[in-house]
Amino acid sequence: MPNDDSLSTSRQSAPAAERNRDPILAVLRRVLPPSGLVLEIASGTGQHAVHFAGALPELEWQPSDASPEARASIAAWKAHTGVANLRAPLELDVMREPWPIAAADALVCINMIHIAPWAAAQALVAGAARVLGAGGALYLYGPYRRNGAHTAESNEMFDLQLRSRNPEWGVRDIEAVIDLAAQNGFAFDEIVAMPANNFSVVFRKEAYGG
């Protein structure tokens, strides 16, 4: 069992996660089922996972990440907080099939698809279609372009910064994400404007595909 010092060292913290967790939670309270299993993709530091699981005790929260450092941080946050309904993090890369989980009642993915190639968004939505049943919620959060334009100058600068790091990254067009979801059997449910020029986007798995 790791000692307290090693857990503290492993426990990463992102200021943005602290700032946006409560606005995101307010949306999740409405769109997630009252009970069941929520799969979180690209859980990062684990700050969101412990916060959401602690606030929604009737749900089982399954964090995941492709990064060993992120999974160590998630595990350290779990140990630090003792949240009972937070599961141990899974090693999950959306591009690698099969996923290590066969079914969930909802899927949450925060701040991933703009910091990854478009192929990762495609794999994410295809994977969500495999694990979610009819009516299951797919929740995405992050910055998006709307009607071909950025919603804020800061988002445009962020997009340029991302593309300079990797030409395959970048802020996505919300219309392209909605089309991608439809191709995989998801109905667009709602989009919610969030602080710092971000959006919550909610889809529901249709009963008989797209």
Secondary structure, DSSP 4 states (H G I P E B T S, - for coil): ---HHHHHHH----HHHHHHHHHHHHHHHHHS-SSEEEEEES-TTSHHHHHHHHH-TTEEEE-EES-HHHHHHHHHHHHHH--TTBPPPEE--TTSSS-S---EEEEEEES-GGGS-HHHHHHHHHHHHHHEEEEEEEEEEE-EEBTTB-SSHHHHHHHHHHHHH-TT--PEEHHHHHHHHHHTTEEEEEEEEEGGGEEEEEEEE-TT--
